[in-house]
Every structure is written in C-alpha cells, then in structure tokens.
Amino acid sequence: MATAWFPQTGQCQDIAGINVTPHNQSSVMRWRRPPASELAARVELFLHNGSSVPIRLRKSDLLLFDDKSPQELVDSSSWAWHDSPHSWLQSGVELPPDCLTVIAFNGQSAAWAAGTQHTVQFGEQGTKQIVALDAPTTWLSAVTFLATNTDGHPTQAIYPNQMVVHVNHTGANSIKFKSLRLWLPDGGEDPHVFRLAHELDQFTCFPTDATLHADSRGGFVVNCDPLPRSYAVVEVQMVSGDDEVESLWGCLKIKPEVFDISGGWIASDINGRNSLTIDEYVLTLSKMHVNTGQVEEVPGYTDNQERYNRFPFKRFNRMQDLSRYDTEELLPTIHAVEFIGEPQYGGGRPIPPQEVWQMLAPYQASRLPTSVTLSEERTWRYYAGLSDYPHYDAYRVIAPAADSWTNYDRWDGERIRWGAPLETIGDMTRSLRELSRPRPIAYWSQGAHDGWGSLFSSRRRSPTPDELQAQAWHGLSNRVTSLYWFNLSLKSVVKFPDLIEPITRVNREIRMVDEILLAGDAFEHRRIEKDGKPDWEINSVVAPNAALLVIHDVGYAPDPTDNTFHFENRKAELQFNLPSWLSGTVNVFALDADGVHDVEHSVDDGKVTIRDEVHVAGIYIVAQESELRSRIADEHAALIRHERELGFDPANDEADLAQLRSTLNSNPSTDQAK
C-alpha cells in the first residue's frame, strides 16, 4: 500500500489496508418521493506506523482528502460522517511504532463511490498519495465473537474466547486461508491505537481444505484466550495460487454474540406501579422467552436483587453513567446502548450522521456496544457504520411506515393502504446486513401493540398470527442475531392476547436454532414466481456445521372482507444450494415450535430438495452431525419445561388471562407481591 510522509518529523505511516463497503439500495421498496440514486461507499483506512518513533496525530494536523478536510467533505454532503483525528474526543493520539490506527468515513455522493480514486495527504507539506476505493472481490462478510464452553456451545461469559469468520469470495481465482491477525488496543483505554496481539494459523476451516474456489464462500473457527471487550482490527490473510498474500480488513467492537429477544418498552406505569413489579406480567414475558427490554433503572425491580434474579431482563437503554454500567457486575445485564431513537426522523428534523457519531463517541472507550434504530431504507446507508450493533424497525400492516404502501403493485394491480408486502422485511434485512458487514445486525419485528390503526376501522389493529410469523421469519432467515418485538407492553399483551402464543412459538423456534444464527452467515436468497406472480421465497443461513433453510409462502393475498393477509396450507417442492462443506452425507429434518420432524427430501450434487406442506414458513436444518437433531430436540423439551414450570399461561388459560387483565386496574397500595 501507499506510504504517507510527515515531512516535519521525517516519520512515515503506511496505509496497510483498506476496507470498502459499497452502498446498496433496494429496488423493491416504494417511496412517496424518488430516493436519491447516488450510491457511495463506506471506507476504513488502516494506517500503520512504519517508523521507529511514535507519530502524534493531533486535531490541529491537516488530514486532507482531495485537498479538503473531513469536516469540509461532510459540510458539502460529499461524506455523511467521518471518524478521524479531527473528530476524536482526544486532543491528540500517539501512535507507537508498529501500531495501527483506523480512519473511517462514509461517503454520501457518487464521487465517493466504489471504483473512484482520491488523494490523501497527511500534514500540509505531506506527500499526496492516491487511494483507490476499489469494490472488493473478497471480503469479511461476518465476524462473530462467541463465549463458549469446552464443548464449543455458547455460555453467558462476558469475555469471548472463540471467533467465527465468514468470507465471501466472488473472484475467478482460488485463494486459501493463511492466518488470522488480531490487533487489539495497545494498553490503556485509547480506542484508536492497535498493536498486533494474536497471529493464529491453527483454526478449523470450512471447507476443510481452507480453499475458496471461484465464486464461493467459506471461513474458519478459531479458539483463543478470552478477548477484551474493546474495538479490534481483524486482519485475515489469504494466499493465492502464485503465493501472493492479500489481507482482508475489518474493525469492530468485540462483544460475545448472544441472541437476545426483546419485548420493547416492557417497563411502563400502571396506575402508579411499574409493570416490571407485577408478577403476572413478568411471568407472561418469561413464558414467551423474552429476556431483554428498554430498561435502565426501575425502582422496585432493578434495585431489588432478589426480584431481578428471579425475572432478569437485559438492559437496552442509554447507560450514560459508565462508572456504574461498564462494570464486571452489570456487563452481563446489558444488551446494548440505545438512546437516540430514530435519527433519520429525529422528532421532525433528521439528526445528521456526524451528530450521531458525536453522540456515540463517549462509548468508544467503554466495553458497551452501541446501537442505532434505523427506519427508512431509502437513506439509512448514510448512517451505516455508526454503531456497533445497528438495527431497524419496519412493520408491514396497520402501523406507521416510511415507505408508501399504495405504490406497491403486488396483487394484480390492487393497491392497499393497510399493508405492504410482508417479504420486504427480507429486502430491508439484506440491505442493512450488507451495509454493516462484518458487524451483526438486529431488527424490530411487529408484535402486539395497542396504539395502531386509528384510521382503518375494518382492519385488525395488530398483525394476525400469520402476518406476525411471516414478518419475523423474513428477518430471521436473512440472519439477524437479535429480535425485538414491538411492543409487548402490558397494555398491548392484554389487548391482543391471541398473539401471546404465536410470539411464544416464534421465540421457541428462535431458541432452537439460535446457535446457527449466531455462528452462521446469510448464504442464499431466491424468489420463485408462478405465472409472473410471487409464489415462494427461499433463504438460508450457513454455519460451520449446519445450515438453516427457510421456505416462505409469498403467494398469500389480501382479503378485502377484513383487510388482512390470508395464507393457505400449500405443498412446496423447492431446491436449496448447499455450501461445499455440507455436501455429501448430511442429516435433514424439519422443525417448528412443536419439535423436530422428519421431512421428505433428497440430496444430490450439492443441493437439497425439500418436499413439504407449508403454512406461512417452513423451517429445516441440514447438519453434518446426527447429534444436532437430538440437541435441538433436547432444547425444545427444556423450553416446554420452562413454560410449564412457571405455572402461569394466559394464552391458554382463561383464569390466568383474567388475572393478567385485572392488573391494569389494580391498586398498588393493596396488591401484595407473590
């Protein structure tokens, strides 16, 4: 790579690597006004101090791209945001010899798209170097940190000891994994300085020969000592047939990936009493396998250790007091920092991406991962890369929406105001996932909510069970690593009790396959039409030892009698491609919330054909090891046992439902805790 000179000191800094993530935009989404067509790219420059003395990076030093400062590029709408010495909280950062720093920016105009070239200059007298923003042919598609036990299964430890790396190779040549180089903070708490800490070449590869042939995917699993909860630079070295070494780069915060299921705003005031102090409500959430909510401090709950231990929900909020929350004691209780709301709307004025960066910057040196709620696929590419764990919210029936539902020509020209194509959840998931790679993403799925639907009197005010299941699985099958239901408040659950069981069933299915979602990567997406109309969709997530296959029925239709989408039981015969490491003898089975089942199938030449009757979505597993089926069956049995042991079932017991309803009118002065 190029070398940048600091003429005042004679020091040099190598541009050791670059990571270019081209912007994308869905061609399926429909908007009230045409979206901007210019696509730029998100860029990370990895700078290495190749001299024998430290380099001082100061706010006052000029860092120029095409003769303009980062802030000038943001002000002119050429960039959306930048993470550079000019914006860092510190007045200066010292980069020791043989250390790295990362300068990141997100383009906004086509002048900064993949395929363009630019100059970068360090210091007013520095030499201009050309930086090519080439679209990659090979990239890190997913990097996941896991805390595992000796059997390799996830634990609740707060420091991960395993990495799963997925690489997407679209080139025509063959390349081979050589080593993993992990750069970690160079002592102290500075999130901008990294020193090579681990160089590992003993890992378990998939495929086993560690070779990616033309237009293929693969990766590896590597075990290591517990890693710090900090930012890390991941460098994966690949070697080609002519022994040329190429590095793939990425920068992300280390956090042990755990599939959390949120109930949204589960802490609410009920006649002067917080809902999390009401046993009937928290028992209902526990039965639904919800473990996270918009919680920070709730008197009577978070300050009552006995109660919190009995009904633990992870915190998902601001956590501004880092001296309190960034501690060994509370880290296990924290899902992510989230407090900006929906910055694309910002309460009437969109919050510019650079302002969002500034709001999140105080958390960079902490061990807490940050999250941002994105709402509008039309422009969320400008916010890509700002947070450690981005997520989006979009609901397809009755709810407020950013897209224009009457502009979808989906059902023989019939235009509807009360709903949008359910499968656009998959489109949005794929969009955000690719913009954020290799970082994981999450999403808000439409659940029970008591505040929707005031305009459409003939329309049910929340999704039907089928609409709910379809939306959830369109997101899950495109690989998210947490799901947030909007919104399982006590009032919402009581208003739509017929959704308690459907949500419980989806959550039970999540728990049965979460190891694949965590260790996996999105692999295949395909739409199948019949007579020019949508008929089926298939999606798959592949992990080192298994694949999750999902068939979606997209041949559903709107029913004008009740303004809801209706699904039928339909026979499907659909073929999935398998990754090379899962070809040969494999175990194939179906699962749903009722357990694991045999399914008619055939495997031939790296493909599996599933023949089944599908209602809304069919879920299938392809596994190398026969033990996976029994492990999933055991997990299902444990989930059912947990639900029964709670002894409270408002979804199926009228007396329990009446008791849950009564809490909305209870008097806290006379209620006694159970």
Secondary structure, DSSP 4 states (H G I P E B T S, - for coil): --EEEETTTTEEEEEEEEEEEE----SS---SSPPP----EEEEEEEEE-SSS-EEEETTS-EEETTB-HHHHHHTTSEEEEESTTT-SSSEEEE-TTEEEEEEEEE-SGGGSTT-EEEEEESTTSPPEEEE-PPPSEEEEEEEEE-B-TTS-B---SS--EEEEEEEE-SSS-EEEEEEEEEEE-STT-TT-EEEEEEE---EEESTT-EE-TTEEEEEEEE-SPPPSSEEEEEEEEEETT--EEEEEEEEE------EEE-SS---EETTEEGGG-HHHHHHHHHTT--EES-S--TTTTT-HHHHHHS--EEEE----HHHHSSTTTGGGEEEE--S--TTTGGGSPPPHHHHHHHHGGGTTSSPPB--EE--TTTGGGGTTSSSS-EEE--SBSS--SS-GGG---BTTB--SSB--TTHHHHHHHHHHHHHTTS--EEEEE---TT--SS-TTS-SS--HHHHHHHHHHHHTT--SEEEEET--HHHHHH-GGGHHHHHHHHHHHHHHHHHHHH-EEEEEEEEEETTEEEEEEEEEE-SSEEEEEEEE---EEETTTTEEE---EEEEEEEE--GGG-SS-EEEEEETTEEE--EEEEETTEEEEEEEESSEEEEEEESSTHHHHHHHHHHHHHHHHHHHT---TTT-HHHHHHHHHGGG--TTT----
